[in-house]
Amino acid sequence: MKSVVYAAALSSLVLLTGCASQNYSQPSAPLNSQVKTNLKADVAVGESIQGESSVNILFGVFKLGGDSQFADGVTYGGGEGGFALGLDPVAAAKAAAAYKAVKSANADLIVAPRYEVSVQDYMLYKTVSVKVIGNKGTISSIR
């Protein structure tokens, strides 16, 4: 009899307690903004410039070596990469090659950049090499 009472008490205790989770969702809409300016830049196009960079990737995530200076915040000659959290090794190598080309030529930008991307994939280990060729662009005036 005591075991039946204990079992009933334990069962009712288990049924009356438990885990609960709450989720508050807030409807949202995407924020689409555009910045427009009436400024126009006069760009003097000069001689051909180039830059090269390479990076080694372990397990598709860990970057080994490579450059530490990049043309940050500027997309030269294409859209953003498809990797999350900025882990796209091709985009990182492109940004480093663009930085080297602009810095070595003392330019403001690369006019008509063309990228040569070479990827050597060995399953767990990958080498990405990028060479950018374009023309030196120097901003002569902004109006």
Rosetta silent file (secondary structure, phi, psi, omega in degrees, C-alpha in Angstrom):
SEQUENCE: MKSVVYAAALSSLVLLTGCASQNYSQPSAPLNSQVKTNLKADVAVGESIQGESSVNILFGVFKLGGDSQFADGVTYGGGEGGFALGLDPVAAAKAAAAYKAVKSANADLIVAPRYEVSVQDYMLYKTVSVKVIGNKGTISSIR
SCORE:     score description
SCORE:     0.000 S_00000001
   1 L     0.000  -41.861  178.558    0.000    0.000    0.000 S_00000001
   2 H   -61.784  -38.409 -179.055    2.822    2.357    0.858 S_00000001
   3 H   -66.070  -33.395  178.273    4.444    1.722   -2.529 S_00000001
   4 H   -68.851  -39.534  179.085    1.209    2.633   -4.335 S_00000001
   5 H   -67.155  -43.158  177.840    0.995    5.904   -2.382 S_00000001
   6 H   -63.364  -42.332  179.205    4.651    6.681   -3.104 S_00000001
   7 H   -63.905  -41.003  179.080    4.199    5.870   -6.797 S_00000001
   8 H   -66.325  -42.138  179.583    1.094    8.072   -7.007 S_00000001
   9 H   -65.409  -42.870  179.177    2.873   10.933   -5.216 S_00000001
  10 H   -65.119  -41.096  178.957    5.916   10.598   -7.449 S_00000001
  11 H   -63.979  -43.837  179.849    3.746   10.462  -10.591 S_00000001
  12 H   -69.208  -33.458  176.300    1.794   13.566   -9.629 S_00000001
  13 H   -64.889  -42.598  179.104    5.045   15.363   -8.721 S_00000001
  14 H   -65.508  -39.947 -179.325    6.519   14.512  -12.146 S_00000001
  15 H   -70.503  -30.737 -177.661    3.336   15.617  -13.930 S_00000001
  16 H   -85.415  -16.282  177.411    3.152   18.925  -12.041 S_00000001
  17 L  -114.103  162.952  178.932    6.774   19.870  -12.660 S_00000001
  18 L   168.287 -171.387 -179.290    8.675   20.037  -15.886 S_00000001
  19 L   -98.536  148.470  176.577   10.554   22.190  -18.301 S_00000001
  20 L  -137.207  144.231  174.894    9.177   25.228  -20.009 S_00000001
  21 L  -132.931  147.380  179.808   10.546   27.384  -22.766 S_00000001
  22 L  -124.951  143.922  177.704    9.300   30.677  -24.066 S_00000001
  23 L  -132.796  118.969  175.273    9.869   32.271  -27.396 S_00000001
  24 L  -103.117  115.872  178.260    9.021   35.889  -28.061 S_00000001
  25 L  -106.701  143.753 -179.783    9.045   36.660  -31.727 S_00000001
  26 L  -120.271  118.964  177.359    8.945   40.136  -33.113 S_00000001
  27 L   -62.375  141.077 -178.705    7.800   40.665  -36.663 S_00000001
  28 L  -140.966  163.410  175.958   10.370   42.605  -38.621 S_00000001
  29 L  -126.751  147.952  179.400   10.990   43.981  -42.047 S_00000001
  30 L   -65.580  145.478  177.791   14.348   44.258  -43.795 S_00000001
  31 L   -96.076  108.364  178.919   16.044   47.615  -43.611 S_00000001
  32 L  -109.750  115.435  179.526   16.916   48.686  -47.118 S_00000001
  33 L  -127.774  152.252  177.338   18.741   51.951  -47.332 S_00000001
  34 L  -131.142  136.047  175.550   20.577   53.702  -50.104 S_00000001
  35 L  -104.758  122.772 -179.611   23.145   56.436  -49.817 S_00000001
  36 L  -118.034  142.440  178.475   23.185   58.771  -52.767 S_00000001
  37 L  -137.786  152.500  178.506   25.663   61.510  -53.443 S_00000001
  38 L   -98.524   15.071  179.806   26.071   64.013  -56.201 S_00000001
  39 L   -79.376  143.012  175.508   29.864   63.795  -56.106 S_00000001
  40 L  -129.590  135.945 -179.035   31.732   62.811  -59.238 S_00000001
  41 E  -106.538  138.554  172.217   35.367   61.795  -59.320 S_00000001
  42 E   -96.519  117.311 -176.429   37.773   62.389  -62.173 S_00000001
  43 E  -109.882  124.070  174.903   40.040   59.345  -62.397 S_00000001
  44 E   -89.400  122.151 -178.632   43.291   59.426  -64.365 S_00000001
  45 E   -91.686  128.771 -176.879   44.000   55.972  -65.778 S_00000001
  46 E  -115.548 -150.497 -175.494   47.657   55.001  -65.851 S_00000001
  47 E   -70.656  172.990  179.598   49.908   52.059  -66.563 S_00000001
  48 E   -71.624  138.275  176.309   49.221   48.416  -65.828 S_00000001
  49 E  -129.394  160.097  178.565   49.563   47.270  -62.189 S_00000001
  50 E  -151.594  159.442  176.359   49.390   43.863  -60.544 S_00000001
  51 E  -150.585  151.866 -178.529   49.415   42.171  -57.167 S_00000001
  52 E  -133.321  148.039  176.410   49.591   38.580  -55.944 S_00000001
  53 E  -152.702  153.385  174.643   48.551   36.770  -52.785 S_00000001
  54 E  -145.099  153.794 -179.913   48.140   33.200  -51.612 S_00000001
  55 E  -143.280  145.180  176.818   46.678   31.531  -48.553 S_00000001
  56 E  -105.977  135.679 -176.705   46.713   27.971  -47.202 S_00000001
  57 E  -121.614  129.421  178.205   43.505   26.540  -45.734 S_00000001
  58 E  -108.590  129.046 -178.914   43.337   23.549  -43.375 S_00000001
  59 L    59.137   22.636  178.589   40.040   21.607  -43.093 S_00000001
  60 L    73.808    3.411 -175.355   38.325   24.284  -45.186 S_00000001
  61 L  -131.115  -48.044 -171.737   38.262   26.687  -42.211 S_00000001
  62 E   -84.485  122.969 -179.465   41.654   27.405  -40.626 S_00000001
  63 E   -87.828  126.495  178.241   43.843   29.885  -42.472 S_00000001
  64 E  -111.969  119.052  179.980   47.563   29.124  -42.318 S_00000001
  65 L    72.220 -149.434 -178.841   49.884   31.968  -43.219 S_00000001
  66 L    90.534 -176.154 -176.073   48.809   34.414  -45.847 S_00000001
  67 L   -88.456  159.124  179.209   48.772   38.188  -45.799 S_00000001
  68 L  -115.395    2.886  178.130   47.751   40.450  -42.954 S_00000001
  69 L  -123.585  132.038 -173.536   46.889   43.556  -44.993 S_00000001
  70 L  -136.505  157.365  169.404   43.766   43.736  -47.158 S_00000001
  71 L   -82.765   87.327 -171.626   41.724   46.178  -49.216 S_00000001
  72 L   -81.112  140.931  174.843   38.927   46.081  -46.632 S_00000001
  73 L    78.645    4.242 -179.426   35.356   47.082  -47.359 S_00000001
  74 L  -123.506  130.213  177.071   35.850   47.247  -51.118 S_00000001
  75 L  -102.021  107.440  179.545   34.659   44.591  -53.537 S_00000001
  76 L   -89.620  114.836  169.878   36.920   44.642  -56.571 S_00000001
  77 L    66.554   41.089  174.292   35.376   43.068  -59.643 S_00000001
  78 L   158.625  176.695 -178.851   32.587   40.924  -58.256 S_00000001
  79 L   -84.340 -176.106  178.685   30.126   40.164  -55.521 S_00000001
  80 L   -73.306  156.767  178.614   30.636   38.887  -52.039 S_00000001
  81 L   -74.307  170.484 -177.300   31.694   35.309  -51.458 S_00000001
  82 L   -93.771    6.201 -177.344   29.317   32.590  -50.355 S_00000001
  83 L   -90.950  145.695  177.336   30.989   31.737  -47.058 S_00000001
  84 H   -82.148  159.201  173.596   29.582   32.792  -43.703 S_00000001
  85 H    60.075   23.063  177.659   31.491   34.781  -41.083 S_00000001
  86 H    69.067   28.038 -177.283   34.025   36.088  -43.593 S_00000001
  87 L   -95.527   15.548 -178.563   35.714   32.728  -44.001 S_00000001
  88 L   -76.479  110.573 -177.189   35.881   32.826  -47.803 S_00000001
  89 H   -67.828  -29.643  179.455   39.553   32.134  -48.639 S_00000001
  90 H   -69.923  -42.710  178.950   39.208   33.362  -52.232 S_00000001
  91 H   -64.108  -38.449  178.865   37.757   36.716  -51.127 S_00000001
  92 H   -65.883  -41.745  179.300   40.560   37.136  -48.567 S_00000001
  93 H   -68.845  -37.326  176.982   43.235   36.405  -51.174 S_00000001
  94 H   -63.173  -44.547 -179.017   41.560   38.786  -53.682 S_00000001
  95 H   -64.121  -38.567  178.698   41.462   41.580  -51.094 S_00000001
  96 H   -69.120  -40.458  178.803   45.151   41.040  -50.227 S_00000001
  97 H   -65.639  -40.843  178.029   46.184   40.985  -53.906 S_00000001
  98 H   -64.461  -40.889  178.072   44.211   44.181  -54.573 S_00000001
  99 H   -60.371  -46.212 -179.384   45.837   45.864  -51.574 S_00000001
 100 H   -63.169  -40.175 -179.687   49.321   44.917  -52.794 S_00000001
 101 H   -65.255  -46.068 -178.620   48.597   46.172  -56.325 S_00000001
 102 H   -67.388  -43.417 -177.353   47.232   49.527  -55.150 S_00000001
 103 H   -67.482  -44.131 -177.028   49.924   50.032  -52.508 S_00000001
 104 H   -67.907  -29.560 -178.740   52.889   49.119  -54.733 S_00000001
 105 H   -94.540   -1.841 -177.028   51.738   51.433  -57.552 S_00000001
 106 L    55.730   45.718 -178.223   50.757   54.286  -55.188 S_00000001
 107 L  -101.903  168.682  173.794   47.301   54.252  -56.790 S_00000001
 108 L   -95.331  -29.506 -179.868   43.864   55.160  -55.422 S_00000001
 109 E  -160.835  169.169  176.317   42.057   52.282  -57.114 S_00000001
 110 E  -103.265  125.269  177.616   42.348   49.540  -59.708 S_00000001
 111 E   -92.661  128.071  179.299   40.642   50.257  -63.016 S_00000001
 112 E    53.378   61.128  179.823   39.164   47.154  -64.733 S_00000001
 113 E   -69.736  141.995  175.771   40.638   44.522  -62.384 S_00000001
 114 E  -127.891  125.406 -176.374   41.014   40.980  -63.741 S_00000001
 115 E  -104.224  138.052  170.176   41.630   38.147  -61.311 S_00000001
 116 E  -112.463  111.804 -176.580   43.415   34.871  -61.957 S_00000001
 117 E  -110.039  128.804  177.972   42.406   32.451  -59.202 S_00000001
 118 E  -124.585  124.871  179.787   44.131   29.102  -58.756 S_00000001
 119 E  -120.106  120.559  174.238   42.912   26.591  -56.150 S_00000001
 120 E  -104.955  109.383 -174.267   44.895   23.450  -55.369 S_00000001
 121 E  -107.739  122.039  178.828   42.612   21.212  -53.287 S_00000001
 122 L  -116.543   39.553  179.960   44.035   18.177  -51.455 S_00000001
 123 L    68.670  -70.028 -178.625   40.825   17.293  -49.525 S_00000001
 124 L   -90.549  -18.226 -173.838   41.983   18.380  -46.043 S_00000001
 125 E  -131.115  138.536 -176.695   44.420   21.021  -47.235 S_00000001
 126 E  -140.746  141.665  174.365   43.935   23.712  -49.870 S_00000001
 127 E  -118.008  125.747  179.259   46.111   26.431  -51.404 S_00000001
 128 E  -113.837  121.555  177.751   44.434   29.484  -52.955 S_00000001
 129 E  -119.255  134.424 -178.048   46.573   31.761  -55.153 S_00000001
 130 E  -130.784  136.424  173.881   45.260   34.993  -56.658 S_00000001
 131 E  -126.800  128.480  177.757   46.829   37.404  -59.129 S_00000001
 132 E  -113.028  135.773  177.360   45.100   40.690  -59.996 S_00000001
 133 E  -128.953  133.428  178.657   45.955   42.727  -63.094 S_00000001
 134 E  -162.313 -163.048  177.141   44.451   46.100  -63.887 S_00000001
 135 E  -113.774  146.980  179.076   45.291   49.711  -64.571 S_00000001
 136 E   -67.735  129.082  176.443   46.413   52.299  -62.070 S_00000001
 137 E  -117.636  124.341  178.455   43.637   54.702  -61.168 S_00000001
 138 E  -122.006  125.465 -179.772   44.440   58.045  -59.530 S_00000001
 139 E   -77.185  117.926 -178.154   41.691   60.398  -58.439 S_00000001
 140 E   -91.532  -32.011  175.847   42.605   63.834  -59.793 S_00000001
 141 E  -161.038  155.751  176.084   39.561   65.740  -58.517 S_00000001
 142 E  -125.406  126.399 -179.842   36.184   65.279  -56.876 S_00000001
 143 L  -124.762    0.000    0.000   33.363   67.639  -57.755 S_00000001
